[in-house]
Amino acid sequence: MVEAIFFDLYETLITEWQNNQRKATYSSVELGIDAKFFKKAWSDRREKRMDGTFPDHQSCLKDILQSLNKPINENVIEEIHQRRLKAKLVPFKEIDSEILQMLQILKDSNIKIGLISNCTAEEVAGWETSSLAYFFDNVVFSYKVKQAKPNAEIYLTACQRLKVSPEHSLFIGDGGSNELYGAAKVGLKAYQATWFQPDFISERVTGFPKLDNPMQIIELIEE
């Protein structure tokens, strides 16, 4: 019997992409850092961004600047932060109708619904006012719990909050951050959500059942 279903957020419930392009972009050119170097520096700090080591977006930008011995302009950093915040609100504005329908059916079936998201504060600023928030019994944001997928603790924290066992729960995610492997390792039955992904990306993850559309989740609980 399925007691709970846990979802990833980005590229599972919401997507930043449309027609192979980002729905919203922003520039950090005023920092005066070469774009390729900035991308690498940003990526290198991913783990510390996700687990809350950097308390906010601005502190990460300052760390990058300090590592290059570049001056810190608080006004410029705040302007870039506001641009990023605005871009990260966009995916929450249009939620796929099938996802909302699926969540409503789960809620009506009295199955507990949880969220486990690797994220920073600005990336989920749109959560509370989105149409998704109503359906969830609990949400676990990595930056708040100081743990990120695929570490076992974040999944176990989610299960404890909903008072369910991993063995009686499912995890649905696109597969980023090795999240499916982490979920399976603690006993959750993991499924890959591929509805927002092109085949060449979804096929990189192997060993987990693939779901082509959100309504297939309903078939899982009916089985």
C-alpha positions as CSV (number, residue, x, y, z in Angstrom):
1,M,0.0,0.0,0.0
2,V,1.3,3.5,-0.9
3,E,1.2,5.8,2.1
4,A,2.9,8.8,0.5
5,I,4.3,10.1,-2.7
6,F,7.3,12.5,-2.6
7,F,8.0,14.7,-5.6
8,D,11.0,16.6,-6.9
9,L,10.2,20.2,-7.9
10,Y,12.1,21.5,-10.9
11,E,11.6,19.6,-14.2
12,T,9.1,17.4,-12.4
13,L,6.3,19.7,-11.2
14,I,7.5,22.8,-12.9
15,T,9.8,23.5,-15.7
16,E,12.2,26.3,-16.7
17,W,12.1,25.3,-20.3
18,Q,9.8,25.9,-23.3
19,N,10.6,25.1,-26.9
20,N,14.2,24.2,-25.9
21,Q,14.7,27.6,-24.4
22,R,14.6,29.0,-20.9
23,K,11.4,30.7,-20.1
24,A,13.3,33.5,-18.4
25,T,16.9,34.5,-18.3
26,Y,18.9,37.2,-16.5
27,S,22.3,38.8,-16.8
28,S,25.2,39.1,-14.3
29,V,27.5,40.9,-16.7
30,E,27.9,43.9,-14.3
31,L,30.0,41.7,-12.1
32,G,32.8,42.0,-14.6
33,I,33.5,38.3,-14.8
34,D,34.0,36.3,-18.0
35,A,30.8,34.4,-18.6
36,K,32.5,31.0,-18.9
37,F,34.5,31.5,-15.8
38,F,31.4,32.7,-13.9
39,K,29.4,29.6,-15.0
40,K,32.2,27.3,-13.7
41,A,32.5,29.2,-10.4
42,W,28.7,29.1,-10.0
43,S,28.7,25.3,-10.7
44,D,31.6,24.7,-8.4
45,R,29.5,26.1,-5.5
46,R,26.4,24.1,-6.3
47,E,26.6,21.8,-3.3
48,K,27.2,24.7,-0.9
49,R,24.3,26.6,-2.4
50,M,21.9,23.6,-2.1
51,D,22.8,22.7,1.5
52,G,22.5,26.2,2.8
53,T,26.2,26.8,3.4
54,F,25.6,30.0,1.4
55,P,22.6,31.6,3.2
56,D,21.4,33.4,0.1
57,H,22.2,34.2,-3.5
58,Q,24.0,37.4,-2.7
59,S,26.5,35.7,-0.4
60,C,27.4,33.3,-3.2
61,L,28.0,36.1,-5.6
62,K,30.2,37.9,-3.0
63,D,32.2,34.7,-2.5
64,I,32.9,34.4,-6.2
65,L,34.0,38.0,-6.4
66,Q,36.2,37.6,-3.3
67,S,37.9,34.6,-4.8
68,L,38.9,36.8,-7.8
69,N,39.9,39.7,-5.6
70,K,37.3,41.8,-7.3
71,P,35.5,44.7,-5.6
72,I,32.0,44.1,-4.1
73,N,29.3,46.5,-5.1
74,E,26.3,45.9,-3.0
75,N,23.9,47.7,-5.3
76,V,25.1,45.7,-8.3
77,I,24.7,42.4,-6.4
78,E,21.2,43.4,-5.3
79,E,20.2,44.3,-8.8
80,I,21.4,40.9,-10.1
81,H,19.6,39.1,-7.3
82,Q,16.3,40.8,-8.1
83,R,16.7,39.7,-11.7
84,R,17.3,36.1,-10.7
85,L,14.4,36.2,-8.3
86,K,12.1,37.5,-11.1
87,A,13.3,34.8,-13.4
88,K,12.8,32.1,-10.8
89,L,9.2,33.2,-10.3
90,V,8.2,32.5,-13.9
91,P,8.0,28.6,-13.8
92,F,5.5,28.9,-11.0
93,K,3.1,31.0,-13.0
94,E,1.9,28.3,-15.4
95,I,1.5,24.8,-13.9
96,D,0.7,22.0,-16.3
97,S,-3.0,21.1,-15.9
98,E,-2.3,17.4,-15.9
99,I,0.0,17.8,-12.9
100,L,-2.7,19.7,-11.0
101,Q,-5.3,17.0,-11.9
102,M,-2.9,14.3,-10.8
103,L,-2.3,16.0,-7.4
104,Q,-6.0,16.5,-6.9
105,I,-6.7,12.8,-7.4
106,L,-3.9,11.9,-5.0
107,K,-5.3,14.3,-2.4
108,D,-8.8,12.9,-2.8
109,S,-7.4,9.4,-2.3
110,N,-5.9,10.4,1.1
111,I,-2.4,9.7,0.0
112,K,0.1,12.0,1.7
113,I,2.0,14.3,-0.6
114,G,5.5,15.6,0.1
115,L,8.1,17.6,-1.7
116,I,11.9,17.1,-1.6
117,S,13.7,19.8,-3.5
118,N,17.3,20.7,-3.9
119,C,17.0,24.5,-4.0
120,T,18.0,27.9,-2.7
121,A,15.7,30.4,-1.2
122,E,15.2,32.5,-4.3
123,E,14.4,29.4,-6.4
124,V,11.3,28.7,-4.4
125,A,10.1,32.2,-3.6
126,G,7.1,31.5,-5.8
127,W,6.1,28.3,-4.0
128,E,3.7,29.6,-1.4
129,T,1.6,31.6,-3.8
130,S,1.6,28.9,-6.5
131,S,-1.3,26.6,-7.2
132,L,0.9,23.6,-6.2
133,A,1.3,24.5,-2.5
134,Y,-2.3,23.6,-1.6
135,F,-1.8,19.9,-2.4
136,F,1.2,19.3,-0.2
137,D,1.2,18.0,3.3
138,N,4.9,18.9,3.8
139,V,7.8,20.4,1.9
140,V,11.5,19.8,2.4
141,F,13.7,22.5,0.9
142,S,17.4,21.5,1.0
143,Y,18.7,24.9,2.0
144,K,16.5,24.9,5.0
145,V,17.3,21.4,6.3
146,K,21.0,21.7,5.4
147,Q,21.0,18.5,3.5
148,A,20.6,17.9,-0.2
149,K,19.8,15.0,-2.5
150,P,21.1,12.3,-2.9
151,N,22.1,12.3,0.8
152,A,19.9,9.9,2.8
153,E,19.0,12.3,5.5
154,I,16.9,14.5,3.3
155,Y,14.6,11.6,2.3
156,L,14.4,10.3,5.8
157,T,13.5,13.8,7.1
158,A,10.7,14.0,4.6
159,C,9.4,10.5,5.6
160,Q,9.6,11.4,9.3
161,R,7.6,14.6,8.8
162,L,4.8,12.7,7.2
163,K,5.1,9.8,9.6
164,V,5.4,7.3,6.8
165,S,8.0,4.5,6.1
166,P,10.2,4.7,3.0
167,E,9.2,1.2,2.0
168,H,5.5,2.3,1.7
169,S,6.3,5.5,-0.2
170,L,7.2,6.6,-3.8
171,F,9.6,9.2,-5.1
172,I,9.0,10.9,-8.4
173,G,11.8,13.0,-10.0
174,D,13.5,13.8,-13.2
175,G,16.7,12.2,-12.0
176,G,19.0,15.2,-11.5
177,S,21.5,15.3,-8.6
178,N,21.3,11.4,-8.6
179,E,18.1,11.9,-6.6
180,L,16.5,8.6,-7.8
181,Y,19.6,6.6,-6.6
182,G,19.4,8.4,-3.3
183,A,15.7,7.7,-2.9
184,A,16.1,4.0,-3.7
185,K,19.0,3.6,-1.3
186,V,16.8,4.5,1.7
187,G,14.0,2.2,0.5
188,L,11.7,4.5,-1.5
189,K,10.4,3.2,-4.8
190,A,11.8,5.6,-7.4
191,Y,10.3,6.6,-10.7
192,Q,11.8,8.9,-13.3
193,A,9.5,11.8,-14.5
194,T,10.3,12.4,-18.2
195,W,7.4,14.5,-19.3
196,F,9.5,17.7,-19.3
197,Q,12.6,16.1,-20.7
198,P,13.8,15.4,-24.3
199,D,14.7,11.7,-24.8
200,F,18.5,12.4,-25.0
201,I,18.4,13.7,-21.4
202,S,16.0,11.3,-19.8
203,E,17.8,8.3,-21.2
204,R,21.0,9.2,-19.3
205,V,19.3,7.9,-16.2
206,T,19.0,4.1,-16.2
207,G,17.6,1.5,-13.8
208,F,14.4,3.2,-12.9
209,P,10.9,3.0,-14.4
210,K,10.1,6.0,-16.6
211,L,6.8,7.9,-16.5
212,D,5.8,9.7,-19.7
213,N,3.0,11.7,-18.2
214,P,1.8,12.7,-14.8
215,M,-1.4,10.6,-14.9
216,Q,0.7,7.4,-14.9
217,I,1.3,8.1,-11.2
218,I,-2.4,7.4,-10.6
219,E,-2.0,4.0,-12.4
220,L,0.7,3.2,-9.9
221,I,-1.4,3.7,-6.8
222,E,-4.4,1.9,-8.5
223,E,-2.2,-1.1,-9.0
